[in-house]
Amino acid sequence: MACSWLFLGATFLVLTSGAALSPPSLVERTWNGNKYGCKCYVGDECWPKASSWSALNSTVNGNLLVNVPPGASCHNTFEGPLGAIPTYDAGACADTSAMWSNESWSVDKPAAALWTYSTNDTCRPTNDPAEPCTLGFYGVYVIRAQSRDHIKAGIDFARENNLRLIIRNTGHDFSGRSTGWGSLIINTHNFQDVEFTTKYDGPGDYDGGALTIGAGVQARALLTQAHAQNPPVTLITGECPTVGVAGGLVQGGGHGPLTPLYGLVADSALSFDVLTADGKYVTANSEENPDLFWALKGGGPSTFAVVLSVTLKTFPVQKAAGVIVNINSTLTNDTDVFWDGVKSFHRYTNRFVEAGLYAYFEVRPQNLHIQPFVGVGKTCAEVEAILQPMFDEFKAKAIPYDTTSKDFDSLYDLYIDLFEDEVSGNPDLLGGWLFTHQDVAENSDGIVEAFKTVLSPRDDLKDQGFVIGHLWDAGLNMPVPNSATNPKLREATDFAIFSLTVPDGVTWAQREDLQDVVTYIQEGALQDAGPNGCAYVSEGNPYQPDWQDHFWGPQYPKLLQIRKKWDPNGVFYAISTPGTEDWEVIEYGTRLCRKY
């Protein structure tokens, strides 16, 4: 399939039609009795002519591709919005089926979403090639940008033709912000430049080590390059190896194993080079465009500008220790004993974060898997001493558990050895809620009871949810943020992501029902248990009421003002980010429209 992209582009260009080259107004639509002004889509009179798409393709040096879903090779025909083409390829299908859950494989596709619920899952791998394959909620065209000017060309084209625009880096996206029905997608993943300096000499009062990275650089690759420096250095990244550091991670805030020491990724940002909604190249730092600089540090992904590169602080390498703890069905089948063990673990989480530990844990039916507790600058003996009251309680209550520990020369060595790869391709719904020190101190057992609700939110959804938890305190060494992130992140103990499995072939009514389960039953239980908490924009439910306050708290009014300054006409759109209140996706998850 890979060799056919450009051919497909040439074939489909002749099938498109459109009208004037002048910037069109919003397309009027009526939906459920309400009037809207919408972006321009295939079939509308304003959709660009074939000659316009051809000119764009020339401008981006042949890097304009027609988007074919990654599962199409397993289907006889792809019924796309620009026409139908044969797509079945037995060899490619076998590869697709084998690699569907591999994050790196998905990242390397031009427009694939790592978690597929937001695509409407209309073209998954199958053993029956006769099954239909359609575009779902993916975009129509992709610019696989090779240069900054390619990104500019895409922004200008989308703005001038009133197209929905999607910025896609890695597709590591829980909330559907990297995909959108009928859109033009700009893929920034090829921007892989990395440059290190031992002494930053830019604006501000920081003069330590730093690095400047292109938009497409991912966490594990970046940590590997940092560790190869002489002397080795490190930086704040997420624990997942495929996340794009300069893209959604820093714009969402960004948490990881170094957060207890240095705060969030956004706190370490020194300067951005970006492209704005009006197609201008802009630098944003503490002296140039400081309002934009502040907003880019945690104010929301794909919201204020397209990040081309970012300069981040680096830090000296320290030793690290990791501890793994399990309570699972191989140790006990007693449900009460298991949940009592989860409560004993969670009861001490304030102690853990106050001591500077980070932890990544999973709660599934009859399975608590903590891998790992991380102590940067600590030995195993020191980490185990912090954990000892938990172990003592396990023994006092006869809760069976197993544990292992290991010392490492650096956090990088621990990262490679202990952090487990995630999987992609799942059609799950996700949300998240953060519990503060006060929430844990006052209601730790109630938080665990909420975990039970997440796992089995309704009688017909027993064991269909799970929890992925993160223990960190972003305020331990940075109590006051220098970024647009919610101040409540500085009071964090436990940030819990949760999921709900979505079965194949659900109807629109079933999708709405399951989203209500996520919002009002699963997330509702977590919010009731943690009334002092908040949500995290990059790993939160975008459909929750009052998302503005939950994601950003008192920062939101300023972020909204900045958004209106830098993108007053809504060239950029990512669900539930500053300035999107007046926009809505209507007609069963398809057209993006402004409410009248």
N, C-alpha and C positions, 0 to 999 in steps of 0.2 A: 504493500500500500504506500510506503513512504515515497517511492519513486513516481507516484502518480499525482502528487499534489499539484505541481505546476501544470500538468496536462489538464487536470480537472479545472483549474482556474481558467485556462484558455477556453475550455469547452463551455463552462457556465457563463462566461462573460457575454457570449452572444445571446444568452437566454434572458438577460436582464433588460428591464425597460425603465423609463423614467421621464422626468420633465425638466424644468428649467435648472440652469446652473446657479441661479441666485439663491441665497439662503432662504429656505422655505419657512413659513410659520408653522406652529404646531398644528397637527392634524386633528380636527374636531371629531370626537367620538361620544356616544352616549352609552352608558353601561349602568344597568340596574337603576335607571331613571335619573342618573346624574350625568352632567356634562363634563367632558375632559378635553384637554389639548394634549396630543400624544406625539411621541417621537415618530419618525418616518420609518416604515417597514416595507418589505417586499409586497408588491401588490398595490401600494399607495401610489398616487400620481407623482408624488415628490421623490420616489425612490430613484437614485441616480441612474443615468443612462449607462449603457454598456461602454460607451466612449469615456465616460467619467471614471468608471472602475478601471478601464484599461490605462488611462492616464495616471491614476493613482499607482497602479502596478508598476508603471515605468518609473515613477518618482521614487518608489521604494526598491528599485532595482530588481524587480521580479519576485519580491518577497511577499506579495499578496496571495494568499491561499484561500481556496474554498474549504470551509470547515466540514470535514466528514468525521462523524463520531468514531472513537477508537474501536468500538465493537463491530463496525460495519463489515469487516472482513469475514465475519461468521454468518453474514446474511447474503442472500442472493442479490438483493437490490437495496440500495439506499434511496428512499423516497424523500429527497431534499426539497427545500422551498424553491430552488432554481431548476428543478428537474430530477428525473430518476436516472440512476446509473447502476450497472452491474458492479458488485463489490466483492463477491465471494472469492476467497483465496484460502484453500485448505491449510497451507503452510502458515500463512499469516494468522489464520484463525487459531491454529494450535498454539502459536506464540502468544497471541492475545489472551487466550484462556489461561495459559500457564502464568502469565505475568500480570494478570488483572489486579491482583492484590499487592503488587510491588510498587511502592511509592516512586522510586526513581524512574521506573518505566513510564508511569503516568506523567511525571514532571516533564519528561522529555518530549511528550506529545505537544502539538501546537496549542491546543485549547482544552485538554482533558481536565476534568475536575477530579481531585483525589477522592472525594466523597460525593457520591453521585445523586443523592436525593434531589439536589437543586437543579439537575439536568432533566428531570422527569423520567429518567431511566427508560427511554424508548428505543435503545439500541445496545443491549448488553450482549456479551458472548452467549452463544447458544449452540446446542447440538442439532438444531433444526434450522437449516438455512432458509426455509420458507417463511419463518417468522418475520414480521414486518420490522423495518428499521427506519426510523425517522429522526429528525434533528433534535426533537425534544425542545428543551429550553436553552440549547447552545446558541452561540452566535453564528452568523452566516459566513462571514469572511474573517480571516486572521492575517494581520501583518506580523510576520516573524522578524521583528526589527533587528537589524544588524548595526545600526548607527543611530545616533541621537536624531539626525534629520529624518530618519524613517518614523520615529515616534512623533515628531512634529508634524509630518505629513498626515499621519493618522488622526491626530487631534484636530488639525485644521479641517480635514475632510469631514470628520464627524460633526464638528461645529457648524460648518457651512451648509451641510446637508441635513442637519437635525437628526442625526442617527444616534441611537443608543450606543454608548462607548463603554467597553469593558477593558480594564487594565489587568492583564494576567501575567504573573511572574512564574510561580511554580504550580499554582492550582492547589496549594496547601491551604485550604479554606473550608471552614466548617459551616459558613453561613450563606453560601451562594453568591458571594460578592465577586467571584472570578468568572462568572458566567451570566448570560442574560439572553433571553429569546430575541432572535432577529437582529442581533447587534453586530457591530464591527469590533473585533478584539485586537488589542495590541499586546503582543507577547514580548516581554522584556527580559526573558531568561538568558539570552545570549550575552548580556552585559556582565562579563566575568572578570574584569580587571580588579587586581588587588595591589595596593601600594602601601608599604609600611614606612613609618618614620619613628626614630627614637626620641624626637623632640618636636612637638607640635608648635608651630609658630604663627598660627592663625588667630583670629579674634578671640577675646576672652582671657581669663586669668589662668588657663591651663597650659602647661608647657611639658607635659609628660609624653609618653609614647602614644601613637595613634596609627590608624590605618584608614585608607580610603578604598571603598569597594563599590563595584558596579551593582546595578539593581538585581542582577540574577544570581549573585553568589549565595550559596547555601551554607548552612551552619557547619556541617561536618567537614566539608571541603575547606571552609575558612579556618576552622580550628586546627586542621591539619597543617595548613600553611603557616599559621601563627606559631604552632609548636616547632616548625622547622626553622624558625628564625634563630639567630645567634646573638644574644641568648634567646631562648624561647619566651614567647609572651602568650597571653590569653586575653579573652574578651567575653562580654556577657552575650550569650545566645540562648535560645531555647534548647530543650533537651532533644527535640526531634531533629534528625540529621538533614531532612529535606527542606526545612523551612527557609524561605528567602529572607535574609537578615535585613537588607536595605529596603525591602518592600513592605509587606503587611506587618512584619514583626515589629519594627521600630515605630511604625505609624499607629500600631495598636497599643504600644507600650513595651511589651516583650519581657517575659520573665524566664528565669533559668537557674541553674545551680549556683551561679555567682551573685544572684539577686540579694542574698543575705549580706554579702560583703559590700556590694557596689550599687545596689538598687536595680532599676529596670534598664533594659536596652536603651529606651528613650532618654534616660538620665545621662547616658554616656555619649550622646550625639553631640558633635561639635560643629558640623556644617553640612548642608545639603546643596546639591545641584539638582534643579528640577526644571520641568517644562510646565508652564501654567496653562489654564484653560484657553487663554487667548493666543497660545502658541509662542510664548516668549521664554527664552532661556534665562533663568533667575538663580542666583545664589542666595541662600537663606542661612544666616548665622546670627550671633548675638549683636552684630553691627549692621549687617545688610538684611533688610526685610525681617526684623526681629519678630514681628507678629506671626509671619508665616513659619519662621523657625520654631517658635513655641508650639504652633498648631501641629506641625509635622511630627513633633515628639509626643505621640500618643493620642492625637486628636481624631484619628480614624483613617483607615486605609482607603485609597482611591477617592479622596475627598477634596483636597486642597490643590494638588498638583501631582504630576507624575515624577516620582523620584528617579533620577538618573544615577546618582551616586550619593553616598553618605560617608562622612568621616566620623569615626568612633574612637573612643579611648581604648587603649590596650593596657594590660596590667601585668605585673610580674607573676611568674609561675610559682605556685606553692604546692607542697605535698597535699595529698588528699586520702581520705579513707572512706570505704563504702561498706554498708551492712545491708544484708537482705533478710527479710523476715516473711514467713508464710504461715497462715492458718488456713487449711483447706480440707477437702473431703478425703484426702489420703490420711489425714491425721484425726479427723472426727466427722461423723455423719450426724451428730447431734446439733440441730439448728440453734437451739438455745445456747449451747456452749460456744458455737461459732460466733453468734452475734454478741455474746458477752465478751469474747475476745476482741471483736472490733471496737466495742465500747472501751475496753481497757487500753487499747492502742490510742484511740482518739482522745481519751481523757488527758493524756500527757502531751498533746501536740503543742500547747502553749510553751511548755518546758522545752520542747525540742527546738522551736523557732527562736525562743529567747536565747538559746545557747548557740545560735547561728547555723543550725542544721537546715538542709534542704532535703525533701523526700518526694518521691514519685510513687503513688500506690494505686492499686485497682481493687474495687469491691465488686464482685460478681456473686451469683448464687453459690454459697458455701465455699467462697474463695477470697481471702484477703492476701494480696500479693504486694509486698512493699519492696520495690527494686528500683533504686536503692535509697537508703538514707545516705546522705553525702555530708561529710565534714571536710571543708576546704581548710588547709592549714592545721589539720588535726590528724592524730593517729587512730587506729582502730580501738586502742585501749581508751582513748579519750571519748570517742563516739559511743562506745559500749557503756562507759560510765554515765553518759547522758541518758542512754536508753534503759539503764538498769532498773529504775522504778517500774517501768512497763514490764520488763522480764520478771521482776519479783511478783507483780500482780498476776501475771500469767500463771506462775507456779503456785501462788496461794490459792488461785481459783481452779487449779488443775486444768488449765486451758492448754491443749497440746499445740506446740509450734515448732518450727525449725528455723535456724538462723545460720548464716555464714558471714564472714567479714574478711576484708582484705585491705592492706595498705598499698598505696600507689605513690610513685614519685611525683605525679602531677595530676591535676583534674583531667587533662586530656587523656591520660592513660586509663583513668577510671571511666571516663565517658565512652571510650572505645570498648572497654571490657564489660561494663555493667548495664549501660542503657540499651534497652531492647528496641529494635526497629518496629515502627508502626506499620499497619497495613492500609491499603487503599481499596477503593471499589465498592465500599459498603453503602447501601442506600439508607443510612440512618438519619434520624432527626437528632439534633444536639442542642444542648443548652449548658448553662453554668451559673454558679453562684459562689461568692466569696464570703467566708466566715471570718469575722474579726476576733481579736484576742478576747473582747468582751463576750461575744457570742459563745466561744468555746468555754470560757470561764463560767458562764451562767447556764449553759444548756448543751454541753457536749453530748450527753446521752440522747437528748432530743434531736440533735443533728444526725446521730446514727439511726434513730427511728425514721428520720426523713430519708436516709439512704435506703431503708427497707421499702419505702413508698416508691422511690425511683426504680428499684429493681422490679417491683410488681405493682404498677400504678393502678391497675384495675383487674377485676377477676378474669377478664378475657385476655389480659396482657401479663400473665404471671411469668416472671423471670425473663421479661423482654427488655429490661433496662440494665445499665451498668454505670458505675461511677469510676472516673479517673481523677484522683486527687493529687494535689501538689501542696506541700508544706513549704512555705517561705514567708519571710517578713521583709518586705521591700523597704520598710522604714527603720530597720535595725541600725543601719549606718547612714541612711539618708532619710531622716524623718520628714523633711520638707521637700516636696518635689520641685525640680527645675523644669518640669515638663507639663503637658496638658492632661496628664493622666489623673484619674479620680483620686483625690487625697485619701480615700478610704483604703486604697491599696497599701498605704503606709501603716495600716493597722492589721494587716492580714496575718492569719495563721494557716488557714486551709482554703485553697481554691479548688472547687470540685466541678469538673466537667461531667455531664451525664448524657446518656444516649438512649434512644428508643428505636428498636428494630422496626423497620417498615417492610411489610411483605411485598412480594412481586405483584404487579398488576392492580394496585389499589386505585379506586375511583377518586375523583376530585372530592366527593363528600367524605370518603375515608381519609384522604389527606388532611382535610380540615379538622376532622375529628381527632386524628392523631396529633396534629399541631396543638389542639386544645388540651390534650392530655399532657403534652410537654409543658405548655404554658401554665395551666391552671392546677394540674395535679402534681406532676413531678417538681417543676420549679416552684410552684406554690408551697409545697411541703418544705423545700429548702429555705425559701424566703421566710416562712413562718418560724422555722427553727433558728434562723440567723437574721433577726430584724435589723441588725446594725450593719449588715453587709452591703455588697454591691455586685454588679456584673462587670465582666471584662469583655470589651468589644470584639476582640478577635476570637473568643471562645465562649460566646454567649448567644442566647436566643434572640434573634433580631425582631421577633414578633411579640415580645413581652410588652405589656403596657408600661408607659413611663420610662421607655428605654433611655431617653435623654438623661434623666437623673440617675438611673441605674448604671449607665456606662460612664458618665462624666461628672455627675454631681454638680458642685458649684462652678465648675469650669465651663459648663455648657453655654451660658449666654455669651461669653467671650468667643468661644469657638464658632457659634452661629454668626456672630458679627464678622469674624474673619472669613468665614465661608462666603458670605454675601459680598465681601470685598473682592475676593480672588476668583470666585466663580459665580457671578450673579445670575447667570442664565441656565445653570444646571447642565453644563457640558459633562461633568463627572457625576456618576451616580453609583453609590454602594448602599445597600439597604441599611436603614437605621444608623446613618451617620449624620453629622451636623448639616442642617439645611435641607434635608430630604422630606421634611414633614408635609410639604405641599405636593409631593409626588406619590404615585401609587401604581403598582402593577395590577392591571385589570385583565378582564377576559381570560379567566382561568390561567393566570400565571404568565401571560404573554406580554401585552403592550405596556410600556412604561409611559405614564401620562401625568400631566400636571392637573391638579384638581381646580375646577373653576368655582 
